[in-house]
Amino acid sequence: MNWKTLSLLAALACSPALAQAETGKLLLTGGVSSITGTAGGGITPWAVIGSNATEGEWGASAFTTRAVTHDYALTSYGAALGWNERVELSVARQDFDAGAAVALNGIAPFGVQSGQHIRMDVLGLKVRVAGDAVLDADSWMPQIAIGLEHKRVRPGSLQSVFDFLGADTQSTDVYVSATKLVLDKGLLLNATLRSTRANQNGLLGFGSAAPGRNSRSLQPEFSVAWLLRRDLAIGAEWRFKPDNLQATGRAAGLGAALREDAWRDLFVAWAPSKNLSLTLAWADLGRVVPGITNNRRQSGAYLSAQVAF
């Protein structure tokens, strides 16, 4: 992905000429920006189209997110465009600080540099194919969208580790999401089914050499949010993930050193105005390469800010 694309969309996100929506959606019903840039929760997409725009309008959003766990840190930022409450195009860049973990057992034989960062670019496309979360709030019909996320990771000096694992540096996730808004109860429910080859969301590449898994697998993701008032919501997410690398690690005599766990979080989202939302969460990413983190679970704080028009 050309980095100029992200810069352009970020600029457009703040352009009054493009962002035509004046009133837009009910607060928080358009979700927030996930770490991959698409609208939804923090770690999983929803079927909603991001920004404040409704039918017949263009809208845009931009976000930045910071998550810090015991041994790692992740910074993500990007922008999205929404059109006609039908189509969403998003771009994001992730910067994963793996330096602390590398320092714990110095995987020097692979030539990994200290203070290593892994960077990943994500280009997303989402299309609403059925339903309307607000207009169909009094019926059983959810809003349904299909989407894709093309990911390209730049591992730096960890490329030798990727080669050892047999992991690719780019791949495309495909997903379908269904979002149901029970408006009279202030409840939003979402289920997503993802076809993916990603290891740790792609930060450790895609697929694995035999006997690990190199093919796609279907992984479910769930979100629930409760609107306490029009500008405040609490909720939880759970994202299942493939465990592509563990068999490869076991065959190399590493036991469960490459195990991958589900991600989950508990969040509070606040919209002090129609153009700004802030999300604070406690995130549990499970064990992320437990062989170099003394088997610690990676949990910690997650903070995200989004502007939308």
Secondary structure, DSSP 8 states (H G I E B T S, - for coil): --HHHHHHHHHHHT-TTT---SS-S-TTTT-EE-TTSSEESSSSB-SS--SS--TT-EEEEEEEEEEE-SS-EEEEEEEEEEETTTEEEEEEEEEEE-HHHHHHH--GGGT--TT-EEEEEEEEEEEEEE--TTTTTTSS--EEEEEEEEEEEE-GGGHHHHHHHT-BSEEEEEEEEEEEEEGGGTEEEEEEEEEE-BSGGGTT-B--STTS--S-EEEEEEEEEEEEETTEEEEEEEE-----SHHHHHHTT-TTTT-B--EEEEEEEEEEETTEEEEEEEEE---BSGGGTTT---EEEEEEEEEE-
